[in-house]
Amino acid sequence: MARDQAFLVIVSRKSGARRTPEESLEELSELTRSAGGKIAGHLIALIERPTSNLFISKGKLLSLKEKAASAGANVVIFNVDLSPIQARNIETVAGIRVVDRTGLIIDIFARRAQSGAGRLQVELAQLTYLMPRLVGYGVIMSRTGGGIGTRGPGEQKLEVDRRKIRERIVRVRKELEKLRLHQELIRKRRKRKAFPLVAIVGYTNSGKSTLLNALTGASAFVEDKLFATLDPTTRILKVRGKRDILITDTVGFLIDLPHSLIEAFLATLDEVTEADLLIHILDVANPAYALQYEAVWTVLEELGAHQKPMVLALNKIDLLDEVQVRHISQKFEEGIPISAREKINLGRLTQEIHRFIEEAQPKQNESAHRFVN
């Protein structure tokens, strides 16, 4: 199947933007490649505030239409979320398929989900996303084409209407609730056997699966793509003279991760909220590490997991020089510099994990949250 030729649109506020347009472009490019798309070109739109009907100005949209056609693009991908009306109007004016940020992320999730639980959670996210986009369409077809943003709920080629989608959402939520109850029983059995649970959390592509493999000798799937791991993997950390610990690799977080995705993936994210200890792995070789750190913290706060005992692992120091490592260590005074890939300093990290587990006391992480500027 031919890869989508994607034209990227980076919308940025003229003032008060948290990220530069270049940083947003880099992340959207990575997301697009993770969805199987090829970058045909891009356009940066600086705005004061979004318009209600097109998000960007009519002049910028016409420029987008011309540039996307010149680049041979067959899909336009925005780095922001569009309302159903905005997306429909842009498609009408530009004459090209439009995918917004949440639609792109859901598409990646649909590609990554392997387990039954993962597929159910993706389906809930898809249905929730699709529901408000049916206005004005009446009975519609689930989008089951071969391109980005066209994977319909459960990959089924069905014609659905709003009533059927509502009914399916109810059924999926009930199935996921049964799954959560089953997982809770498993966790209770683990606790009866005195197995402490540690969850690895972090920004997508920060090295969570690599760290799991390095600590436990596991062979969890690793790929240099965003959201390469969607379904959680749990393995045993064995250290001579210490008790065994269960370590779980969880789904990666993202800046401005849509709330609908957090809600859809509660069954997976329960591993975070129920963990005895969190390992927050941070890719300090990424220029946007500070923003990524705050993004993870924001999701943890939304989950109510931000006050759990936490170890901060400053990953990928093998890509930095000594001066940079020293600078990072000064910023994150409680962090442990490591390289999961090169297995640097993992002994110290393991000791810290066991220390926290043995203390088994709730610990406020206010000081860990505030790094030195």
Summary of the structure (lengths in Angstrom):
residues: 373
radius of gyration: 21.7
end to end distance: 48.3
largest distance: 68.4
contacts: 1194
relative contact order: 0.10
helix: 46%
strand: 18%
